[in-house]
Amino acid sequence: MLRMFVATLSVLALTAGSLTAEEIRCRVKSVDATKNTVTVMVGSKEQTFECAKDCRVMGSSGSLLPRRGGQMVELSGGLSNLREGVSCTLVTEARGGAQMVTQIQTDLTVRMRPRLFNR
């Protein structure tokens, strides 16, 4: 009985952080890298979100289909890589009473240089 209670409690504790996260499908309208904000169009509504200091901007390396080897990779340059009109998904979390963007998953495809040798 005690084991089941402890197991249930630990599962709830592990999933509690993911319950506060939200994913928003949108299109980029503008980016202000100095203020760490991104303005997006969600449907026909314009919204501005503040990005966390550790916000990651992700793109795909080829196909997103696992059998074709596609995977999400972090784009160097952060918010400066976002351009107007790019479709993306914002992953937000509640931090300090406000919704903060912690990850931006873009529909951009990144060309990866082939590895010739394992180093």
Secondary structure as UniProt FT lines:
FT   HELIX           2..19
FT   STRAND          22..32
FT   TURN            33..36
FT   STRAND          37..42
FT   TURN            43..44
FT   STRAND          45..60
FT   HELIX           66..68
FT   STRAND          72..74
FT   TURN            76..77
FT   HELIX           78..81
FT   TURN            84..85
FT   STRAND          87..95
FT   TURN            96..97
FT   STRAND          98..109
//
